[in-house]
């Protein structure tokens, strides 16, 4: 017999009450009937997004921008002030007071890239999540909070201490069993739960467990994209839902909190699945704009004569790094600085790049029309 879902219970421990979540790898009646239309719609739009990503040539050139936007938005949910424009800029162009935030976003981007690549060798697992977490906190403000290690001390959310905390996650000694339960749930093929719903349940459970001293939100959102890729729901990492979460931040937090208060996972899953649908639609619109821009740009490059060969190489670089200078182009394309600067000037003349500094030296150029698509 399937049992009704219970989120967990509060347990008195040393004068405070941590929340102990119930295991999710069990025969639970998740009451998905109410979600059937949303499950169908989210699966449909994920399928459409997959079709786009399969059809677009050289899609890997554009994926870095998707990942950078995810890294920026996921970090902003946690309070960093880095904008998308800062995130795609070289550090010397970022104001000194924002450089710590900039490094956090770059770490998140590195963790995304590492984890997705590692899925070719490892199944999705707590081990992989710990490795990603270590990259996330390396050399930034959380570097002294045990990067890559499950916490051994009690943490809390909100308030100044355990006495006035808004929420207290489970005790450290409960974490090994809870994390093992998540891993088993991810790989349990006997549970009759759609993979997209599993992704939402796991994100809730991970955030409730809060297994690290810092970086739990970002790691939990990274877990969503890793699971969708590992199950084949996504062929390429082009659905990043943190933009939706960041724009609906209070609803995001409220929907997660409601599960613990009411034992009702449905509201959270409605919010999550709506986010998947909206994000997939947005990603498809972005692809449409990229396809149109690519066609226009290729036509312009075809008209610059003998420079068109290096011009095509430069535009491929710009799809991943839309802010460059002569030195960067020289190094990446293996051409002289003089040739690089000449090529950049040509791109300004034909309307692909904009020179952003107004200086005669140390100039930086931006592929503004492309950046605007993601901004």
KEKE-3310 file (N, C-alpha, C; in steps of 0.2 Angstrom, whole numbers, plus 5000, padded with zeros to 4 digits):
npx = (5004:5002:5008:5003:5011:5022:5030:5040:5046:5048:5061:5065:5080:5094:5089:5084:5074:5077:5073:5067:5067:5056:5060:5062:5063:5053:5037:5026:5011:5011:5001:4999:4989:4982:4992:4994:4991:5001:5012:5012:5013:5025:5034:5032:5036:5050:5054:5052:5062:5073:5073:5076:5089:5096:5095:5102:5116:5133:5130:5136:5144:5136:5131:5139:5135:5122:5124:5132:5122:5114:5123:5124:5111:5107:5117:5113:5101:5106:5112:5123:5130:5133:5130:5123:5131:5143:5147:5151:5161:5179:5189:5196:5188:5178:5171:5181:5174:5165:5171:5173:5161:5160:5170:5163:5152:5160:5165:5154:5150:5161:5159:5147:5151:5161:5153:5144:5152:5158:5148:5149:5157:5154:5139:5125:5127:5130:5143:5147:5140:5147:5159:5157:5152:5164:5172:5163:5165:5178:5191:5184:5171:5166:5176:5181:5172:5171:5172:5165:5163:5152:5142:5147:5143:5129:5118:5109:5094:5090:5088:5098:5104:5104:5093:5084:5081:5074:5072:5078:5089:5091:5100:5118:5121:5111:5113:5120:5112:5100:5106:5110:5097:5092:5100:5097:5084:5085:5090:5081:5071:5060:5050:5035:5036:5036:5051:5053:5046:5052:5064:5060:5055:5067:5075:5068:5070:5084:5086:5080:5087:5099:5114:5127:5138:5138:5132:5122:5109:5113:5120:5109:5101:5109:5109:5097:5098:5108:5102:5092:5099:5106:5096:5092:5082:5085:5096:5106:5114:5103:5092:5090:5084:5085:5084:5070:5067:5074:5067:5055:5057:5051:5040:5046:5053:5042:5035:5043:5044:5031:5029:5034:5026:5013:5013:5011:5016:5012:5009:5022:5027:5019:5023:5037:5035:5029:5039:5048:5041:5040:5053:5058:5051:5056:5069:5068:5064:5075:5084:5078:5081:5095:5097:5092:5101:5113:5112:5112:5124:5133:5131:5136:5150:5154:5156:5168:5179:5196:5198:5188:5190:5197:5188:5177:5182:5183:5170:5165:5172:5167:5154:5155:5163:5158:5164:5179:5197:5211:5222:5217:5210:5221:5228:5219:5215:5227:5235:5243:5244:5242:5235:5224:5219:5216:5206:5196:5193:5187:5176:5169:5166:5157:5147:5145:5152:5154:5164:5169:5176:5181:5194:5211:5220:5221:5208:5191:5180:5162:5150:5137:5123:5121:5123:5112:5102:5102:5103)
npy = (4994:5011:5025:5040:5056:5063:5077:5078:5080:5090:5090:5090:5096:5098:5111:5117:5115:5106:5101:5086:5078:5067:5051:5050:5040:5029:5020:5031:5040:5053:5061:5065:5067:5079:5086:5082:5088:5099:5091:5085:5096:5102:5092:5091:5104:5103:5093:5100:5110:5102:5097:5109:5112:5101:5103:5115:5121:5120:5122:5122:5133:5143:5138:5142:5155:5153:5145:5155:5164:5157:5154:5168:5172:5162:5164:5177:5175:5171:5183:5189:5203:5203:5207:5201:5207:5210:5197:5192:5199:5203:5202:5214:5224:5225:5233:5236:5233:5224:5212:5201:5195:5193:5183:5172:5170:5165:5154:5146:5144:5137:5125:5121:5117:5108:5098:5093:5088:5078:5069:5061:5051:5048:5042:5052:5058:5059:5060:5067:5079:5084:5086:5096:5106:5109:5115:5126:5134:5137:5147:5158:5168:5158:5149:5144:5136:5122:5117:5105:5096:5087:5094:5095:5101:5110:5120:5135:5144:5160:5173:5176:5167:5150:5151:5160:5156:5155:5143:5127:5115:5097:5088:5085:5072:5065:5066:5058:5046:5053:5059:5047:5042:5051:5049:5035:5037:5045:5035:5025:5015:5009:5017:5024:5038:5053:5058:5072:5077:5070:5078:5090:5086:5081:5093:5100:5092:5092:5105:5106:5098:5104:5101:5107:5119:5131:5138:5129:5132:5136:5124:5115:5120:5118:5104:5101:5104:5094:5082:5082:5081:5069:5060:5060:5069:5081:5085:5094:5106:5117:5122:5133:5136:5145:5159:5160:5157:5167:5179:5176:5176:5177:5169:5157:5154:5153:5143:5132:5132:5129:5116:5109:5114:5110:5097:5095:5093:5097:5111:5116:5108:5112:5126:5123:5116:5125:5134:5126:5125:5139:5143:5134:5139:5152:5149:5143:5154:5162:5155:5156:5170:5169:5161:5170:5181:5175:5172:5185:5190:5181:5184:5197:5194:5187:5196:5203:5200:5194:5193:5186:5172:5172:5180:5172:5163:5172:5176:5164:5163:5175:5171:5163:5171:5186:5199:5206:5210:5216:5209:5197:5191:5190:5180:5169:5166:5164:5174:5189:5204:5216:5211:5206:5218:5225:5216:5217:5231:5230:5223:5232:5242:5235:5233:5223:5223:5233:5247:5250:5258:5270:5274:5276:5267:5251:5245:5239:5228:5224:5212:5217:5216:5202:5200:5207:5198:5188:5196)
npz = (5000:4996:5005:5013:5009:5021:5026:5036:5053:5068:5080:5096:5102:5111:5116:5104:5089:5077:5060:5054:5039:5031:5023:5005:4996:4994:4994:4990:4990:4979:4975:4961:4951:4950:4945:4932:4919:4919:4920:4908:4900:4903:4899:4886:4882:4885:4876:4864:4866:4866:4853:4846:4851:4846:4832:4829:4822:4828:4842:4854:4855:4860:4872:4883:4886:4891:4902:4909:4912:4920:4931:4935:4939:4949:4958:4962:4969:4981:4985:4979:4970:4957:4940:4924:4914:4920:4923:4911:4908:4907:4922:4925:4921:4930:4943:4958:4971:4967:4964:4972:4971:4958:4956:4963:4954:4943:4949:4950:4937:4933:4941:4936:4922:4925:4932:4922:4912:4919:4921:4910:4915:4928:4937:4941:4958:4976:4978:4966:4968:4979:4974:4965:4973:4980:4970:4969:4981:4981:4985:4987:4997:5005:5007:5019:5024:5024:5010:4998:5008:5018:5031:5048:5059:5066:5056:5051:5045:5042:5055:5069:5076:5083:5092:5087:5074:5058:5051:5055:5049:5048:5060:5060:5062:5055:5042:5033:5031:5025:5014:5007:5005:4995:4984:4981:4978:4966:4958:4958:4948:4949:4955:4951:4945:4936:4928:4927:4938:4948:4948:4954:4967:4972:4972:4982:4993:4995:4998:5010:5018:5018:5017:5017:5024:5018:5002:4998:4991:4978:4974:4975:4965:4954:4954:4949:4934:4932:4934:4925:4913:4915:4915:4902:4898:4894:4881:4879:4890:4891:4898:4911:4926:4936:4933:4932:4946:4952:4948:4953:4967:4981:4980:4976:4988:4997:4992:4994:5008:5011:5010:5021:5031:5028:5023:5010:4994:4982:4979:4978:4968:4957:4956:4952:4940:4932:4931:4924:4911:4908:4907:4897:4886:4885:4882:4870:4862:4864:4856:4843:4841:4841:4830:4820:4821:4819:4806:4800:4804:4798:4784:4784:4787:4776:4767:4769:4762:4761:4774:4779:4783:4795:4801:4803:4812:4823:4826:4831:4842:4849:4851:4863:4871:4872:4875:4871:4869:4859:4863:4868:4857:4849:4856:4857:4843:4837:4830:4825:4836:4829:4818:4824:4830:4818:4813:4823:4821:4809:4811:4819:4810:4801:4809:4818:4831:4845:4851:4867:4876:4872:4871:4864:4866:4874:4872:4873:4866:4862:4858:4856:4851:4852:4866:4871:4868:4878:4890)
capx = (5000:5006:5007:5003:5017:5023:5037:5044:5044:5053:5063:5068:5087:5098:5086:5081:5071:5079:5067:5070:5063:5055:5064:5058:5064:5048:5031:5022:5006:5012:4995:5001:4984:4981:4998:4995:4992:5007:5018:5012:5015:5032:5037:5031:5041:5057:5055:5053:5068:5078:5073:5080:5096:5098:5095:5106:5123:5138:5126:5141:5147:5131:5130:5142:5131:5116:5127:5134:5116:5112:5127:5123:5105:5108:5121:5110:5097:5110:5114:5128:5127:5136:5125:5125:5136:5149:5149:5154:5167:5185:5189:5199:5182:5173:5173:5184:5169:5161:5175:5172:5154:5162:5173:5158:5149:5164:5166:5148:5151:5166:5155:5142:5154:5164:5149:5141:5157:5159:5142:5151:5161:5150:5132:5123:5128:5132:5150:5148:5138:5152:5165:5154:5152:5171:5173:5159:5167:5185:5195:5179:5169:5164:5181:5183:5166:5172:5170:5165:5162:5145:5143:5148:5140:5122:5117:5102:5092:5087:5089:5105:5107:5099:5088:5079:5082:5068:5072:5084:5089:5092:5106:5123:5122:5106:5114:5122:5106:5096:5109:5109:5090:5091:5104:5093:5078:5087:5091:5075:5067:5053:5045:5031:5036:5040:5058:5053:5043:5058:5069:5057:5055:5074:5077:5065:5073:5091:5086:5077:5092:5104:5119:5133:5138:5137:5131:5116:5105:5117:5121:5103:5099:5114:5107:5091:5100:5112:5097:5088:5104:5108:5090:5090:5076:5089:5102:5111:5112:5100:5087:5092:5078:5087:5081:5063:5067:5076:5062:5049:5060:5047:5036:5051:5054:5036:5032:5047:5042:5024:5029:5036:5021:5007:5014:5008:5021:5009:5010:5029:5028:5016:5028:5042:5034:5027:5045:5051:5038:5041:5060:5059:5048:5061:5075:5067:5064:5082:5087:5076:5084:5101:5097:5092:5107:5119:5112:5114:5131:5137:5131:5141:5157:5155:5157:5174:5185:5201:5197:5182:5192:5198:5182:5172:5185:5182:5163:5164:5175:5162:5148:5156:5166:5156:5168:5186:5201:5215:5226:5213:5209:5227:5230:5214:5215:5234:5237:5247:5240:5241:5230:5218:5216:5213:5200:5191:5190:5183:5169:5165:5164:5152:5141:5145:5155:5154:5170:5166:5180:5182:5201:5215:5223:5217:5201:5187:5174:5157:5145:5131:5117:5121:5122:5105:5097:5103:5101)
capy = (5000:5017:5029:5048:5059:5067:5080:5076:5082:5094:5086:5094:5094:5103:5117:5120:5110:5104:5098:5079:5076:5060:5048:5050:5034:5025:5020:5037:5043:5060:5064:5068:5068:5086:5089:5078:5093:5102:5087:5084:5102:5103:5087:5094:5110:5100:5090:5105:5113:5097:5097:5115:5111:5096:5106:5121:5119:5123:5125:5122:5140:5147:5136:5145:5161:5150:5143:5161:5167:5153:5156:5174:5172:5157:5168:5183:5173:5171:5189:5192:5209:5203:5207:5197:5210:5209:5190:5190:5204:5202:5205:5221:5228:5224:5237:5232:5231:5218:5207:5195:5192:5191:5176:5167:5168:5161:5147:5143:5142:5131:5120:5118:5114:5102:5092:5091:5084:5072:5065:5056:5046:5046:5043:5058:5055:5064:5061:5072:5085:5086:5089:5102:5111:5111:5120:5132:5138:5137:5154:5164:5169:5152:5144:5142:5133:5115:5115:5098:5091:5087:5098:5091:5105:5112:5126:5137:5148:5166:5174:5177:5161:5144:5153:5164:5154:5154:5136:5123:5109:5091:5087:5082:5064:5062:5068:5052:5042:5057:5059:5041:5041:5055:5045:5030:5040:5047:5030:5020:5015:5006:5022:5027:5045:5056:5061:5079:5077:5068:5083:5095:5083:5081:5100:5102:5088:5094:5112:5105:5094:5109:5097:5110:5125:5136:5136:5124:5134:5135:5117:5112:5122:5114:5097:5101:5103:5088:5077:5082:5079:5062:5056:5061:5074:5086:5082:5099:5110:5124:5124:5135:5138:5150:5165:5160:5157:5174:5184:5175:5174:5175:5163:5151:5152:5151:5136:5127:5132:5127:5108:5107:5117:5107:5090:5096:5094:5099:5118:5117:5105:5117:5131:5121:5114:5131:5137:5122:5127:5146:5143:5131:5143:5157:5146:5143:5161:5164:5151:5159:5176:5168:5159:5176:5185:5171:5172:5191:5191:5177:5188:5202:5192:5185:5202:5206:5197:5189:5193:5182:5166:5174:5183:5167:5161:5177:5176:5158:5165:5180:5167:5161:5177:5192:5205:5205:5215:5214:5204:5191:5189:5188:5173:5164:5165:5163:5179:5195:5209:5220:5208:5206:5224:5226:5212:5220:5237:5229:5221:5238:5245:5231:5233:5217:5224:5240:5248:5252:5262:5277:5275:5275:5261:5246:5245:5233:5227:5220:5210:5220:5213:5196:5200:5209:5192:5185:5201)
capz = (5000:4996:5011:5011:5010:5027:5025:5042:5060:5072:5085:5101:5102:5115:5117:5098:5086:5070:5056:5051:5034:5029:5017:4999:4992:4997:4990:4993:4986:4978:4972:4955:4947:4950:4941:4925:4913:4920:4919:4901:4896:4904:4895:4879:4880:4886:4870:4859:4867:4864:4846:4844:4853:4841:4825:4829:4821:4833:4848:4860:4855:4863:4879:4889:4888:4895:4909:4913:4914:4926:4936:4938:4943:4955:4964:4964:4974:4987:4988:4976:4966:4950:4934:4919:4910:4924:4923:4904:4907:4911:4929:4925:4919:4935:4949:4964:4976:4965:4961:4975:4968:4951:4957:4965:4948:4939:4952:4949:4930:4933:4944:4930:4917:4928:4933:4916:4909:4924:4920:4905:4919:4934:4937:4946:4964:4981:4977:4961:4970:4983:4970:4962:4979:4982:4965:4970:4986:4981:4984:4988:5004:5008:5007:5025:5026:5022:5003:4996:5014:5022:5037:5054:5064:5065:5053:5052:5040:5045:5062:5071:5080:5083:5096:5083:5067:5054:5050:5057:5045:5052:5064:5056:5062:5051:5035:5029:5029:5021:5007:5004:5002:4989:4979:4980:4975:4960:4953:4958:4942:4951:4957:4945:4946:4930:4929:4928:4945:4953:4949:4958:4973:4975:4974:4988:4998:4996:5001:5016:5021:5018:5019:5017:5028:5013:4995:4997:4986:4972:4973:4974:4958:4949:4954:4944:4927:4931:4934:4918:4908:4916:4913:4895:4897:4890:4877:4880:4896:4889:4902:4917:4929:4941:4931:4934:4953:4954:4946:4958:4973:4987:4978:4977:4995:5000:4990:4997:5015:5012:5010:5028:5035:5026:5020:5003:4989:4976:4977:4976:4961:4952:4954:4949:4933:4928:4930:4918:4905:4906:4905:4890:4881:4885:4879:4862:4859:4863:4850:4837:4840:4839:4823:4815:4822:4816:4798:4798:4805:4793:4778:4785:4787:4769:4762:4770:4758:4763:4781:4781:4786:4802:4804:4805:4819:4828:4828:4835:4849:4852:4854:4870:4875:4868:4877:4870:4867:4854:4866:4869:4850:4846:4859:4855:4836:4835:4825:4828:4839:4824:4814:4829:4831:4812:4812:4827:4818:4803:4814:4821:4804:4798:4813:4823:4837:4847:4855:4873:4881:4869:4872:4859:4868:4879:4870:4873:4861:4864:4854:4860:4849:4855:4873:4873:4868:4885:4895)
cpx = (5004:5004:5007:5009:5017:5030:5042:5042:5050:5055:5067:5075:5091:5095:5083:5078:5072:5073:5071:5065:5062:5059:5059:5058:5059:5041:5026:5017:5007:5007:4996:4995:4982:4986:4998:4995:4998:5013:5018:5015:5023:5036:5037:5036:5048:5058:5056:5060:5074:5079:5077:5087:5100:5099:5100:5113:5128:5135:5131:5144:5142:5130:5133:5138:5125:5119:5129:5127:5113:5116:5126:5116:5104:5111:5117:5104:5100:5113:5120:5125:5130:5130:5128:5131:5143:5151:5152:5160:5173:5186:5191:5193:5177:5175:5175:5179:5165:5165:5175:5166:5156:5165:5168:5154:5153:5165:5160:5148:5155:5163:5150:5146:5158:5159:5146:5146:5158:5154:5144:5155:5157:5143:5131:5123:5130:5139:5151:5146:5143:5158:5163:5154:5159:5173:5170:5162:5175:5188:5190:5177:5168:5170:5183:5177:5165:5169:5171:5164:5155:5146:5143:5145:5133:5122:5110:5100:5088:5088:5096:5108:5102:5093:5082:5079:5075:5067:5079:5084:5091:5099:5111:5123:5116:5108:5116:5116:5101:5099:5109:5102:5089:5094:5100:5087:5079:5087:5086:5071:5061:5048:5042:5030:5039:5046:5058:5050:5049:5063:5066:5057:5062:5077:5074:5069:5080:5091:5084:5083:5098:5111:5126:5133:5137:5136:5126:5112:5107:5118:5115:5100:5103:5111:5101:5093:5104:5107:5094:5093:5105:5102:5089:5085:5079:5095:5108:5109:5109:5094:5089:5087:5079:5084:5074:5063:5069:5071:5056:5052:5056:5043:5040:5052:5048:5034:5036:5045:5035:5024:5030:5030:5014:5007:5012:5014:5018:5010:5017:5030:5025:5020:5034:5041:5032:5034:5049:5048:5040:5049:5062:5057:5053:5067:5074:5066:5071:5085:5085:5079:5092:5102:5097:5098:5113:5118:5114:5121:5135:5137:5136:5148:5159:5157:5164:5181:5190:5201:5192:5184:5193:5192:5177:5175:5183:5175:5162:5167:5170:5156:5149:5159:5164:5159:5175:5190:5206:5220:5223:5212:5215:5229:5225:5214:5222:5237:5240:5242:5238:5235:5223:5215:5212:5206:5194:5188:5186:5176:5165:5162:5158:5146:5140:5147:5154:5161:5167:5169:5181:5190:5205:5219:5219:5210:5198:5181:5169:5152:5138:5124:5116:5120:5115:5100:5097:5101:5094)
cpy = (5006:5022:5037:5051:5064:5070:5079:5079:5086:5090:5090:5091:5099:5110:5120:5114:5110:5100:5091:5077:5069:5058:5049:5044:5028:5025:5025:5039:5051:5064:5068:5070:5075:5090:5087:5083:5097:5098:5086:5090:5103:5098:5089:5099:5108:5097:5094:5108:5108:5097:5103:5114:5106:5099:5112:5119:5123:5126:5125:5129:5144:5145:5139:5151:5158:5149:5150:5164:5163:5154:5163:5174:5168:5161:5174:5181:5173:5177:5193:5198:5209:5203:5203:5200:5210:5202:5189:5195:5201:5205:5212:5226:5229:5229:5233:5229:5225:5212:5201:5191:5189:5184:5171:5165:5163:5154:5143:5140:5136:5125:5116:5114:5108:5096:5089:5086:5078:5067:5059:5050:5043:5046:5049:5055:5061:5065:5067:5079:5088:5089:5095:5108:5113:5116:5127:5137:5139:5145:5160:5164:5163:5147:5141:5138:5126:5114:5108:5093:5092:5090:5093:5095:5108:5119:5129:5142:5154:5167:5175:5171:5155:5146:5156:5162:5154:5147:5133:5117:5103:5091:5084:5075:5061:5062:5062:5048:5046:5058:5053:5040:5045:5051:5039:5032:5042:5041:5024:5020:5012:5011:5025:5034:5048:5059:5068:5081:5076:5074:5088:5092:5083:5088:5102:5098:5090:5101:5111:5102:5099:5106:5100:5116:5131:5134:5131:5126:5134:5128:5113:5114:5119:5107:5096:5099:5096:5082:5076:5080:5071:5058:5056:5066:5080:5083:5087:5103:5117:5126:5126:5139:5144:5157:5166:5161:5164:5179:5182:5172:5172:5169:5156:5149:5150:5144:5130:5126:5128:5119:5106:5109:5112:5100:5090:5098:5097:5106:5119:5114:5109:5123:5129:5119:5120:5134:5133:5125:5134:5146:5140:5135:5149:5155:5146:5149:5164:5161:5154:5166:5175:5166:5165:5180:5182:5172:5179:5192:5187:5180:5194:5200:5190:5190:5206:5203:5192:5188:5188:5175:5167:5177:5178:5164:5166:5177:5170:5160:5170:5176:5165:5167:5183:5199:5203:5211:5212:5208:5197:5187:5186:5181:5168:5162:5163:5168:5185:5200:5214:5218:5208:5212:5226:5223:5215:5227:5236:5226:5227:5241:5242:5230:5227:5219:5232:5241:5252:5257:5269:5279:5274:5268:5257:5246:5239:5233:5223:5218:5211:5217:5206:5196:5202:5203:5189:5190:5202)
cpz = (5000:5002:5009:5013:5017:5026:5030:5048:5063:5078:5090:5103:5105:5115:5110:5094:5078:5066:5053:5046:5033:5023:5011:4995:4995:4993:4993:4988:4985:4976:4966:4950:4945:4945:4934:4919:4913:4918:4911:4897:4897:4900:4888:4877:4881:4879:4864:4860:4865:4856:4843:4845:4848:4834:4824:4828:4826:4839:4854:4861:4860:4870:4884:4891:4892:4902:4913:4916:4920:4932:4940:4942:4949:4960:4966:4969:4980:4989:4984:4971:4959:4945:4929:4915:4914:4923:4916:4903:4910:4917:4930:4924:4924:4941:4955:4969:4974:4963:4965:4973:4962:4951:4959:4959:4944:4942:4950:4942:4929:4936:4939:4925:4919:4929:4927:4912:4913:4923:4915:4909:4925:4934:4942:4953:4969:4980:4971:4964:4975:4980:4967:4967:4981:4977:4967:4975:4986:4980:4985:4996:5008:5009:5013:5028:5023:5015:5001:5002:5017:5029:5043:5060:5061:5061:5054:5046:5043:5052:5063:5074:5080:5087:5092:5076:5064:5053:5052:5053:5050:5055:5059:5056:5057:5044:5031:5026:5024:5014:5003:5001:4996:4983:4977:4976:4967:4955:4954:4952:4943:4953:4951:4946:4939:4932:4931:4935:4950:4954:4954:4965:4976:4976:4981:4994:5000:4999:5008:5021:5023:5021:5020:5022:5024:5006:4994:4992:4979:4970:4972:4967:4953:4949:4949:4937:4927:4930:4927:4913:4909:4914:4905:4893:4893:4887:4879:4886:4894:4893:4909:4920:4934:4939:4933:4942:4955:4953:4951:4965:4979:4986:4979:4984:4999:4998:4993:5005:5016:5013:5017:5032:5034:5024:5013:4998:4983:4974:4975:4969:4956:4950:4950:4941:4929:4926:4924:4911:4903:4903:4898:4885:4880:4881:4871:4859:4859:4857:4844:4836:4838:4832:4818:4815:4818:4808:4796:4798:4800:4786:4778:4784:4780:4765:4764:4767:4761:4771:4784:4785:4794:4805:4806:4812:4824:4830:4832:4842:4853:4854:4861:4874:4871:4870:4876:4869:4862:4856:4866:4862:4847:4849:4857:4848:4833:4830:4829:4831:4834:4820:4818:4829:4824:4811:4817:4824:4812:4806:4817:4815:4800:4803:4818:4830:4839:4852:4861:4877:4878:4869:4865:4860:4873:4878:4871:4869:4864:4859:4856:4858:4852:4862:4875:4872:4875:4891:4896)
residu = (UNK:UNK:UNK:UNK:UNK:UNK:UNK:UNK:UNK:UNK:UNK:UNK:UNK:UNK:UNK:UNK:UNK:UNK:UNK:UNK:UNK:UNK:UNK:UNK:UNK:UNK:UNK:UNK:UNK:UNK:UNK:UNK:UNK:UNK:UNK:UNK:UNK:UNK:UNK:UNK:UNK:UNK:UNK:UNK:UNK:UNK:UNK:UNK:UNK:UNK:UNK:UNK:UNK:UNK:UNK:UNK:UNK:UNK:UNK:UNK:UNK:UNK:UNK:UNK:UNK:UNK:UNK:UNK:UNK:UNK:UNK:UNK:UNK:UNK:UNK:UNK:UNK:UNK:UNK:UNK:UNK:UNK:UNK:UNK:UNK:UNK:UNK:UNK:UNK:UNK:UNK:UNK:UNK:UNK:UNK:UNK:UNK:UNK:UNK:UNK:UNK:UNK:UNK:UNK:UNK:UNK:UNK:UNK:UNK:UNK:UNK:UNK:UNK:UNK:UNK:UNK:UNK:UNK:UNK:UNK:UNK:UNK:UNK:UNK:UNK:UNK:UNK:UNK:UNK:UNK:UNK:UNK:UNK:UNK:UNK:UNK:UNK:UNK:UNK:UNK:UNK:UNK:UNK:UNK:UNK:UNK:UNK:UNK:UNK:UNK:UNK:UNK:UNK:UNK:UNK:UNK:UNK:UNK:UNK:UNK:UNK:UNK:UNK:UNK:UNK:UNK:UNK:UNK:UNK:UNK:UNK:UNK:UNK:UNK:UNK:UNK:UNK:UNK:UNK:UNK:UNK:UNK:UNK:UNK:UNK:UNK:UNK:UNK:UNK:UNK:UNK:UNK:UNK:UNK:UNK:UNK:UNK:UNK:UNK:UNK:UNK:UNK:UNK:UNK:UNK:UNK:UNK:UNK:UNK:UNK:UNK:UNK:UNK:UNK:UNK:UNK:UNK:UNK:UNK:UNK:UNK:UNK:UNK:UNK:UNK:UNK:UNK:UNK:UNK:UNK:UNK:UNK:UNK:UNK:UNK:UNK:UNK:UNK:UNK:UNK:UNK:UNK:UNK:UNK:UNK:UNK:UNK:UNK:UNK:UNK:UNK:UNK:UNK:UNK:UNK:UNK:UNK:UNK:UNK:UNK:UNK:UNK:UNK:UNK:UNK:UNK:UNK:UNK:UNK:UNK:UNK:UNK:UNK:UNK:UNK:UNK:UNK:UNK:UNK:UNK:UNK:UNK:UNK:UNK:UNK:UNK:UNK:UNK:UNK:UNK:UNK:UNK:UNK:UNK:UNK:UNK:UNK:UNK:UNK:UNK:UNK:UNK:UNK:UNK:UNK:UNK:UNK:UNK:UNK:UNK:UNK:UNK:UNK:UNK:UNK:UNK:UNK:UNK:UNK:UNK:UNK:UNK:UNK:UNK:UNK:UNK:UNK:UNK:UNK:UNK:UNK:UNK:UNK:UNK:UNK:UNK:UNK:UNK:UNK:UNK:UNK:UNK:UNK:UNK:UNK:UNK:UNK:UNK:UNK:UNK:UNK:UNK:UNK:UNK:UNK:UNK:UNK:UNK:UNK:UNK:UNK:UNK:UNK:UNK:UNK:UNK:UNK:UNK:UNK:UNK:UNK:UNK:UNK:UNK:UNK)
# end
